[in-house]
Amino acid sequence: QVQLVESGGGLVQAGGSLRLSCAASGRTFSTYAMGWFRQAPEKEREFVAAIMRSGGNTYSTDSVKGRFTISRDNAKNTVYLQMNSLRPEDTAVYYCAAALSGFTIATISKKDVYDYWGQGTQVTVSS
């Protein structure tokens, strides 16, 4: 079993920055890939970014490229999402998730490959 707890959300003005953290416990953190997803009101949960086990490979959706950076610290069992140049359309509940196995580069953006999810943290960007 893996427990994930997100933190760092809040209210920020457009153009501002936030850093989300996701603390993991329960299994060896370095054995699973981590992802960030977000869900805006009345919309589907969508992929934001993912990072592989060692942290050497990262992936992100086009709308956040150049603005958001995913990273991980395996010694601290924590994954981060640094969000810069925030826009009102980034407003959503942000979730971290852990994938233990069965994923590939092609599928790491799919919700179905993730085994565990956090409870989410609200990010609100005002215009």
Residue frames as qw, qx, qy, qz and C-alpha x, y, z in Angstrom:
[[0.000, 0.888, 0.460, 0.000, 0.00, 0.00, 0.00],
 [0.405, 0.161, 0.017, 0.900, 1.16, 3.54, -0.80],
 [0.091, -0.843, -0.450, 0.281, -0.09, 6.70, 0.85],
 [0.392, 0.328, 0.206, 0.835, 0.26, 10.01, -0.98],
 [0.167, -0.811, -0.419, 0.372, -0.30, 13.42, 0.57],
 [0.400, 0.560, 0.214, 0.693, -0.21, 16.58, -1.52],
 [0.281, -0.774, -0.280, 0.493, 0.48, 20.06, -0.20],
 [0.361, -0.228, 0.261, 0.866, 1.38, 23.49, -1.46],
 [0.125, 0.595, 0.621, 0.495, -1.79, 24.52, -3.23],
 [0.141, -0.556, -0.365, 0.733, -3.40, 27.90, -2.77],
 [0.327, 0.883, 0.336, -0.032, -4.56, 31.12, -4.36],
 [0.473, -0.332, 0.279, 0.767, -2.14, 33.00, -6.60],
 [0.363, 0.760, 0.020, -0.539, -2.40, 35.79, -9.14],
 [0.831, 0.527, 0.128, 0.124, -1.82, 35.13, -12.81],
 [0.425, 0.769, -0.362, 0.312, 1.89, 35.12, -13.56],
 [0.448, -0.670, 0.503, -0.312, 2.74, 33.86, -10.10],
 [0.493, 0.308, -0.812, 0.036, 4.31, 30.61, -8.93],
 [0.780, -0.415, 0.272, -0.382, 3.51, 27.73, -6.64],
 [0.287, 0.378, -0.880, 0.006, 5.36, 24.57, -5.73],
 [0.873, -0.232, -0.050, -0.426, 3.32, 21.48, -5.01],
 [0.010, -0.438, 0.882, -0.172, 4.74, 18.63, -2.97],
 [0.886, -0.113, -0.241, -0.380, 3.59, 15.05, -2.67],
 [0.206, -0.520, 0.783, -0.273, 4.93, 13.00, 0.21],
 [0.811, 0.061, -0.494, -0.308, 4.80, 9.23, -0.19],
 [0.334, -0.437, 0.759, -0.347, 4.93, 6.45, 2.35],
 [0.876, 0.034, 0.296, -0.380, 4.34, 2.73, 2.49],
 [0.929, 0.229, 0.184, 0.227, 6.69, 1.34, -0.15],
 [0.550, -0.306, 0.265, 0.731, 10.13, 2.08, -1.49],
 [0.276, 0.803, 0.129, -0.513, 9.56, 5.38, -3.23],
 [0.020, 0.602, -0.584, -0.544, 12.23, 4.88, -5.84],
 [0.318, 0.053, 0.925, 0.199, 10.50, 1.81, -7.26],
 [0.326, 0.655, 0.681, 0.010, 7.60, 3.66, -8.83],
 [0.207, 0.319, 0.308, 0.872, 6.99, 6.36, -11.36],
 [0.027, -0.556, -0.526, 0.643, 5.11, 9.45, -10.21],
 [0.152, 0.462, 0.524, 0.699, 2.63, 11.65, -11.99],
 [0.104, 0.346, 0.355, -0.862, 0.68, 14.85, -11.48],
 [0.042, 0.495, 0.739, 0.454, -2.84, 15.22, -12.81],
 [0.106, 0.154, 0.284, -0.941, -5.41, 17.98, -12.45],
 [0.006, 0.524, 0.824, 0.215, -9.14, 18.27, -12.59],
 [0.116, -0.049, 0.035, -0.991, -11.05, 21.49, -13.15],
 [0.464, 0.264, 0.579, -0.617, -14.76, 21.77, -12.31],
 [0.746, 0.484, 0.272, -0.369, -16.93, 19.77, -14.70],
 [0.506, 0.667, -0.517, -0.181, -13.91, 18.54, -16.64],
 [0.969, -0.003, -0.229, 0.091, -12.11, 15.23, -16.91],
 [0.597, -0.690, 0.307, 0.270, -8.99, 14.62, -14.88],
 [0.692, 0.702, -0.134, 0.099, -6.05, 15.34, -17.15],
 [0.849, -0.100, -0.048, 0.517, -2.36, 14.52, -17.21],
 [0.048, -0.988, 0.120, 0.081, 0.07, 17.26, -16.27],
 [0.255, 0.724, -0.634, 0.092, 3.50, 15.69, -15.83],
 [0.974, -0.227, -0.009, -0.026, 5.28, 12.47, -14.93],
 [0.043, 0.763, -0.638, 0.091, 8.71, 11.42, -13.79],
 [0.855, 0.101, -0.508, -0.039, 10.27, 7.98, -14.00],
 [0.831, -0.472, -0.254, 0.145, 11.74, 6.05, -11.10],
 [0.692, -0.115, -0.089, 0.707, 15.26, 7.47, -11.20],
 [0.036, -0.851, -0.172, 0.495, 14.12, 10.97, -12.06],
 [0.369, -0.273, 0.514, 0.725, 16.13, 10.96, -15.26],
 [0.021, 0.273, 0.688, 0.673, 13.14, 11.10, -17.59],
 [0.185, 0.439, 0.503, -0.721, 10.24, 13.48, -17.33],
 [0.086, 0.382, 0.719, 0.575, 7.17, 14.09, -19.46],
 [0.114, 0.434, 0.418, -0.790, 4.59, 16.87, -19.50],
 [0.404, 0.683, 0.606, 0.055, 1.57, 17.93, -21.41],
 [0.437, 0.436, 0.243, 0.748, 2.05, 20.63, -24.04],
 [0.161, -0.865, -0.260, -0.397, 0.06, 23.29, -22.20],
 [0.580, -0.809, 0.059, 0.080, 2.52, 23.36, -19.28],
 [0.823, 0.133, 0.056, 0.550, 5.81, 22.85, -21.12],
 [0.355, 0.471, -0.061, 0.805, 8.23, 25.62, -20.28],
 [0.351, -0.627, 0.076, -0.691, 6.18, 26.64, -17.22],
 [0.831, -0.445, 0.183, -0.278, 5.90, 23.55, -14.99],
 [0.383, 0.510, -0.760, 0.124, 8.72, 21.30, -13.84],
 [0.911, -0.351, -0.071, -0.204, 8.35, 17.93, -12.17],
 [0.305, 0.554, -0.708, 0.314, 11.13, 16.59, -9.97],
 [0.868, -0.411, -0.242, -0.143, 11.62, 14.07, -7.22],
 [0.031, -0.646, 0.669, -0.367, 13.82, 13.54, -4.22],
 [0.799, -0.087, -0.582, -0.128, 14.00, 9.82, -3.53],
 [0.373, 0.090, -0.673, 0.632, 15.81, 10.40, -0.24],
 [0.224, 0.020, 0.388, -0.894, 12.83, 12.42, 0.98],
 [0.173, 0.371, 0.912, 0.023, 10.14, 10.25, -0.64],
 [0.192, 0.719, 0.301, -0.596, 8.73, 13.36, -2.26],
 [0.421, 0.379, 0.541, 0.622, 7.78, 14.48, -5.74],
 [0.038, -0.566, -0.168, 0.806, 7.40, 18.16, -6.62],
 [0.393, 0.636, 0.522, 0.410, 5.64, 20.22, -9.24],
 [0.218, -0.432, -0.036, 0.875, 7.10, 23.68, -9.67],
 [0.303, 0.709, 0.595, 0.225, 4.53, 25.84, -11.43],
 [0.230, -0.379, 0.048, 0.895, 5.60, 29.18, -12.88],
 [0.169, 0.079, -0.391, -0.901, 3.81, 31.74, -15.04],
 [0.176, 0.346, 0.896, -0.216, 0.48, 30.45, -13.79],
 [0.216, -0.138, -0.435, -0.863, -2.65, 31.18, -15.78],
 [0.592, -0.059, 0.309, -0.742, -6.32, 31.22, -14.78],
 [0.845, 0.173, -0.345, -0.370, -6.82, 28.08, -16.88],
 [0.411, 0.277, -0.817, 0.296, -4.42, 26.24, -14.57],
 [0.472, -0.274, 0.435, -0.716, -7.05, 26.45, -11.83],
 [0.798, -0.024, -0.542, -0.261, -7.90, 22.92, -10.72],
 [0.771, -0.522, 0.342, -0.127, -7.48, 20.33, -8.03],
 [0.434, 0.618, -0.655, -0.013, -4.04, 18.80, -8.50],
 [0.933, -0.271, 0.176, -0.158, -3.46, 15.14, -7.71],
 [0.081, 0.598, -0.790, -0.104, -0.29, 13.14, -7.46],
 [0.958, 0.051, 0.040, -0.280, -0.28, 9.47, -8.34],
 [0.302, -0.552, 0.770, 0.109, 2.08, 6.49, -8.19],
 [0.867, 0.332, -0.235, -0.288, 2.56, 3.83, -10.84],
 [0.675, -0.490, 0.552, 0.022, 4.25, 0.64, -9.69],
 [0.375, -0.161, 0.809, 0.424, 4.52, -1.26, -12.96],
 [0.436, 0.514, 0.733, 0.093, 2.93, -1.87, -16.33],
 [0.223, 0.911, 0.102, -0.331, 3.60, 1.57, -17.74],
 [0.689, 0.204, 0.300, 0.628, 5.60, 2.71, -20.73],
 [0.164, -0.208, 0.094, 0.960, 6.64, 6.04, -22.15],
 [0.180, -0.257, -0.599, -0.737, 3.52, 5.86, -24.30],
 [0.481, -0.555, -0.641, -0.223, 1.15, 5.17, -21.41],
 [0.393, -0.182, -0.512, 0.742, 2.61, 7.15, -18.51],
 [0.155, -0.074, 0.004, -0.985, 0.12, 9.94, -19.23],
 [0.545, -0.305, -0.605, -0.494, -2.88, 7.62, -18.84],
 [0.512, -0.494, 0.335, -0.617, -4.80, 7.59, -15.56],
 [0.953, -0.093, -0.135, -0.253, -5.30, 3.83, -15.75],
 [0.739, 0.297, -0.502, 0.337, -1.63, 2.97, -15.24],
 [0.026, -0.494, 0.503, -0.708, -1.52, 4.63, -11.83],
 [0.528, -0.238, -0.810, 0.088, -2.15, 2.48, -8.79],
 [0.369, -0.571, -0.529, 0.508, -2.39, 5.02, -5.99],
 [0.102, 0.689, 0.241, 0.676, -3.70, 8.57, -5.75],
 [0.183, -0.091, -0.486, 0.850, -3.51, 11.39, -3.26],
 [0.064, 0.660, 0.675, -0.323, -6.47, 13.38, -2.02],
 [0.327, 0.688, 0.351, 0.544, -5.65, 16.45, -4.11],
 [0.295, -0.501, -0.219, 0.784, -4.74, 20.06, -3.44],
 [0.314, 0.854, 0.414, 0.001, -6.60, 23.08, -4.80],
 [0.388, -0.170, 0.207, 0.882, -4.79, 25.56, -7.00],
 [0.226, 0.853, 0.467, -0.062, -6.64, 28.75, -7.88],
 [0.421, -0.041, 0.216, 0.880, -5.17, 31.32, -10.23],
 [0.149, 0.815, 0.421, -0.369, -6.89, 34.70, -10.31],
 [0.528, 0.536, 0.317, 0.577, -6.79, 37.00, -13.31]]
